């Protein structure tokens, strides 16, 4: 395991998806506008590797002085709302005055998308996937000169420390409602079982409060309309067992959890063989 291995996995995922787009975009043109953030964490021989595209975020909970839990962000958001991201885009595209546009109070790349790094969004990366101008939602004012998005992840690597207790991996739907510190305090002060759902519930309560409505009423809003109240929320919490990490030949039960199904079963991951 290394940073290069993780980067290669991102590259292979991007190329695999673009191959799918190439095969099908004549039948389903809008597949060229499909994209996703990507957040990956690997613990390998006491080292922590985290990589991300987009504005999903990984935050580690560390015990500080007086056993107070402290939030440490492990990733930086690739979102045009951040000044450093806008400056990065402007420096890469000095001849494009429309590379970032303030639209309805929100900074967007080419006036369309907020995240600057993704898997997919092929029409903003390669001219061959240009969309018909009649599709106004994804219309570019001029043909693409060069890729405006990238699939190159930001990497963070460090040795795990005894005071590192857990890591929260979550999409921006959580971080729009809760601060890093609020999230780690919730995890630290509650039982492990059901902790991810507890974070989602806390975020939804905050979203409801902002809209001056009850939590139960927000939950009744249909899925197609919910996006106007809050972004999608995905959360995974990984607890760090330092005792287990110190055992060279420790046998760890491997489980796979498939999203949207609530099913848990034996993992197909087979250690070093799967990585190689």
C-alpha positions as CSV (number, residue, x, y, z in Angstrom):
1,X,0.0,0.0,0.0
2,X,1.2,3.5,-0.9
3,X,0.0,6.8,-2.1
4,X,0.7,5.7,-5.7
5,X,-1.5,2.6,-5.2
6,X,-4.4,4.9,-4.1
7,X,-3.8,7.3,-7.0
8,X,-3.8,4.4,-9.5
9,X,-7.1,3.2,-8.1
10,X,-8.6,6.7,-8.7
11,X,-7.2,6.8,-12.2
12,X,-8.5,3.3,-13.0
13,X,-12.0,4.3,-11.7
14,X,-12.1,7.4,-13.8
15,X,-10.9,5.7,-16.9
16,X,-13.4,2.8,-16.3
17,X,-16.3,5.3,-16.0
18,X,-15.2,7.3,-19.1
19,X,-15.1,4.1,-21.1
20,X,-18.7,3.5,-20.1
21,X,-19.6,7.0,-21.1
22,X,-17.9,6.5,-24.5
23,X,-19.9,3.4,-25.1
24,X,-23.3,4.8,-24.2
25,X,-23.4,8.6,-24.6
26,X,-24.8,8.3,-28.2
27,X,-27.8,6.5,-26.7
28,X,-27.9,8.3,-23.3
29,X,-26.2,11.7,-23.9
30,X,-26.7,12.9,-20.3
31,X,-24.4,10.2,-19.0
32,X,-21.7,12.6,-20.0
33,X,-22.9,14.9,-17.3
34,X,-23.0,12.3,-14.5
35,X,-20.3,12.6,-11.9
36,X,-19.5,11.9,-8.3
37,X,-17.3,13.0,-5.5
38,X,-15.0,10.2,-4.2
39,X,-13.5,9.8,-0.7
40,X,-11.3,6.8,0.3
41,X,-9.6,5.8,3.5
42,X,-7.1,3.0,4.0
43,X,-5.4,1.8,7.2
44,X,-2.4,-0.4,6.4
45,X,0.3,-1.4,8.9
46,X,-0.3,1.5,11.2
47,X,-0.4,4.1,8.4
48,X,-3.5,6.1,7.4
49,X,-4.0,7.0,3.8
50,X,-6.9,9.3,2.8
51,X,-7.7,10.6,-0.7
52,X,-10.5,12.7,-2.0
53,X,-12.1,14.3,-4.9
54,X,-14.9,16.9,-4.4
55,X,-16.3,18.1,-1.1
56,X,-16.9,14.9,0.8
57,X,-14.8,15.1,3.9
58,X,-12.9,12.9,6.3
59,X,-12.4,14.1,9.9
60,X,-10.5,12.2,12.6
61,X,-11.5,12.5,16.3
62,X,-8.4,12.8,18.6
63,X,-8.2,12.8,22.3
64,X,-6.5,16.1,23.5
65,X,-5.9,17.6,26.9
66,X,-8.2,16.6,29.7
67,X,-9.5,13.8,27.5
68,X,-11.4,16.4,25.3
69,X,-12.1,15.1,21.9
70,X,-10.7,17.3,19.1
71,X,-11.7,17.3,15.4
72,X,-8.9,17.2,12.8
73,X,-9.9,17.5,9.1
74,X,-8.0,15.0,7.0
75,X,-9.1,16.4,3.6
76,X,-9.6,19.8,2.0
77,X,-12.8,20.5,0.1
78,X,-12.5,21.0,-3.7
79,X,-15.4,23.5,-3.9
80,X,-15.5,26.8,-5.7
81,X,-17.0,28.4,-2.6
82,X,-13.5,28.4,-1.2
83,X,-11.1,31.2,-2.2
84,X,-8.1,28.9,-2.6
85,X,-10.0,26.6,-5.0
86,X,-11.1,29.6,-7.1
87,X,-7.5,30.9,-7.3
88,X,-6.3,27.4,-8.3
89,X,-8.8,27.4,-11.1
90,X,-7.9,30.9,-12.3
91,X,-4.2,30.1,-12.3
92,X,-4.8,27.1,-14.4
93,X,-7.1,28.9,-16.9
94,X,-5.7,32.5,-17.1
95,X,-7.3,33.0,-20.5
96,X,-10.8,32.0,-19.4
97,X,-12.7,34.8,-17.7
98,X,-15.7,32.5,-17.1
99,X,-13.8,29.7,-15.3
100,X,-15.5,30.7,-12.1
101,X,-18.8,32.6,-12.1
102,X,-20.8,34.0,-9.2
103,X,-24.4,32.8,-9.9
104,X,-27.3,33.5,-7.6
105,X,-24.8,34.1,-4.8
106,X,-23.0,30.8,-5.4
107,X,-19.6,30.4,-7.0
108,X,-19.7,27.8,-9.8
109,X,-17.1,26.5,-12.3
110,X,-18.3,27.7,-15.8
111,X,-21.4,28.8,-14.0
112,X,-22.5,25.1,-13.7
113,X,-20.8,23.0,-11.0
114,X,-19.3,23.8,-7.6
115,X,-16.8,20.9,-7.2
116,X,-13.5,21.1,-9.1
117,X,-12.5,17.5,-8.9
118,X,-14.7,14.5,-9.6
119,X,-15.1,11.1,-11.1
120,X,-17.0,11.5,-14.4
121,X,-18.6,14.8,-15.5
122,X,-17.0,13.9,-18.9
123,X,-18.4,16.9,-20.8
124,X,-16.2,19.2,-18.6
125,X,-13.1,17.1,-19.2
126,X,-13.1,16.0,-22.9
127,X,-14.4,17.7,-26.0
128,X,-15.6,14.4,-27.5
129,X,-18.3,14.3,-24.8
130,X,-19.7,17.8,-25.5
131,X,-23.4,18.0,-24.9
132,X,-26.0,19.4,-27.2
133,X,-26.4,23.2,-26.6
134,X,-30.2,22.6,-26.2
135,X,-29.5,21.0,-22.8
136,X,-29.5,24.3,-21.1
137,X,-28.7,23.0,-17.6
138,X,-25.2,22.0,-18.8
139,X,-24.7,24.5,-21.5
140,X,-21.2,26.0,-22.0
141,X,-21.0,29.5,-23.4
142,X,-18.1,28.3,-25.6
143,X,-16.5,25.0,-26.6
144,X,-14.2,23.4,-24.1
145,X,-10.6,24.4,-24.7
146,X,-9.1,22.2,-22.0
147,X,-10.4,20.1,-19.1
148,X,-11.9,22.3,-16.4
149,X,-12.3,19.5,-13.9
150,X,-9.8,16.8,-12.8
151,X,-9.8,13.4,-11.2
152,X,-6.5,13.9,-9.5
153,X,-7.1,13.3,-5.8
154,X,-5.7,15.2,-2.8
155,X,-3.7,12.8,-0.6
156,X,-3.1,12.8,3.1
157,X,-0.9,10.2,4.8
158,X,0.3,9.9,8.4
159,X,1.2,7.3,11.1
160,X,-1.8,6.6,13.3
161,X,-1.3,7.9,16.9
162,X,-2.6,6.4,20.1
163,X,-4.9,9.5,20.6
164,X,-6.6,8.9,17.3
165,X,-10.0,7.3,18.2
166,X,-12.2,7.3,15.1
167,X,-12.6,8.7,11.6
168,X,-15.8,10.1,10.1
169,X,-16.2,9.9,6.4
170,X,-19.2,11.8,5.1
171,X,-20.6,13.6,2.1
172,X,-21.1,17.4,2.1
173,X,-24.7,16.9,3.2
174,X,-23.5,16.3,6.7
175,X,-20.9,19.1,6.8
176,X,-23.3,21.7,5.5
177,X,-25.3,21.1,8.7
178,X,-22.7,20.2,11.4
179,X,-19.2,21.5,12.1
180,X,-16.3,19.1,12.3
181,X,-16.2,19.6,16.1
182,X,-19.9,19.0,16.5
183,X,-19.7,15.8,14.6
184,X,-16.8,14.3,16.6
185,X,-18.4,15.3,19.9
186,X,-21.6,13.4,18.9
187,X,-19.5,10.3,18.0
188,X,-17.4,10.5,21.2
189,X,-20.3,10.9,23.6
190,X,-22.6,8.2,22.2
191,X,-22.6,4.4,21.9
192,X,-21.0,2.9,18.7
193,X,-24.1,1.1,17.6
194,X,-26.1,3.2,15.2
195,X,-23.6,6.1,15.4
196,X,-23.7,7.0,11.7
197,X,-27.5,7.2,11.8
198,X,-27.2,9.4,14.8
199,X,-25.1,11.8,12.8
200,X,-27.5,11.8,9.9
201,X,-30.4,12.5,12.3
202,X,-28.5,15.4,13.9
203,X,-27.9,16.9,10.5
204,X,-31.5,16.5,9.5
205,X,-32.7,18.2,12.7
206,X,-30.4,21.1,12.0
207,X,-31.7,21.3,8.4
208,X,-35.3,21.3,9.7
209,X,-34.5,24.0,12.3
210,X,-33.0,26.2,9.5
211,X,-36.3,25.9,7.6
212,X,-38.3,26.5,10.8
213,X,-40.1,23.2,10.5
214,X,-40.3,20.0,12.6
215,X,-37.9,17.1,12.1
216,X,-40.8,14.7,11.6
217,X,-42.3,17.0,9.0
218,X,-39.0,17.2,7.1
219,X,-38.8,13.4,7.0
220,X,-42.2,13.3,5.3
221,X,-41.1,15.4,2.4
222,X,-40.8,13.4,-0.8
223,X,-37.3,12.4,-2.1
224,X,-37.6,14.5,-5.2
225,X,-38.3,17.6,-3.2
226,X,-35.9,17.0,-0.3
227,X,-33.0,18.3,-2.3
228,X,-34.4,21.8,-1.8
229,X,-34.2,21.3,2.0
230,X,-30.8,19.6,2.3
231,X,-28.2,17.8,0.2
232,X,-27.8,14.0,0.2
233,X,-26.1,12.6,3.3
234,X,-23.8,9.6,3.5
235,X,-21.9,8.8,6.6
236,X,-19.4,6.0,7.6
237,X,-17.7,6.0,11.0
238,X,-14.6,3.9,11.5
239,X,-13.3,3.3,15.1
240,X,-9.6,2.6,15.5
241,X,-8.6,-0.4,17.6
242,X,-5.0,0.3,18.5
243,X,-4.6,-3.0,20.3
244,X,-5.6,-4.8,17.1
245,X,-3.3,-2.7,15.0
246,X,-0.3,-3.8,17.1
247,X,-1.0,-7.5,16.5
248,X,0.9,-8.6,13.4
249,X,-1.2,-11.7,12.8
250,X,-4.5,-10.5,14.0
251,X,-7.5,-12.1,12.4
252,X,-10.2,-9.5,11.7
253,X,-13.7,-10.4,10.7
254,X,-14.2,-8.9,7.2
255,X,-17.6,-7.5,6.4
256,X,-19.0,-5.7,3.4
257,X,-21.9,-3.3,3.7
258,X,-23.9,-2.5,0.6
259,X,-25.5,1.0,0.5
260,X,-29.3,1.4,0.1
261,X,-29.9,-2.3,1.0
262,X,-29.0,-2.5,4.7
263,X,-27.3,-5.8,4.0
264,X,-24.1,-7.1,5.7
265,X,-22.3,-10.2,4.5
266,X,-18.9,-11.8,4.2
267,X,-16.4,-9.6,2.4
268,X,-14.9,-10.5,-1.0
269,X,-11.8,-8.5,-0.1
270,X,-8.9,-10.9,0.3
271,X,-6.1,-8.8,1.7
272,X,-2.9,-8.4,-0.2
273,X,-4.2,-10.4,-3.2
274,X,-7.1,-8.0,-3.7
275,X,-4.7,-5.0,-3.4
276,X,-2.2,-6.4,-5.9
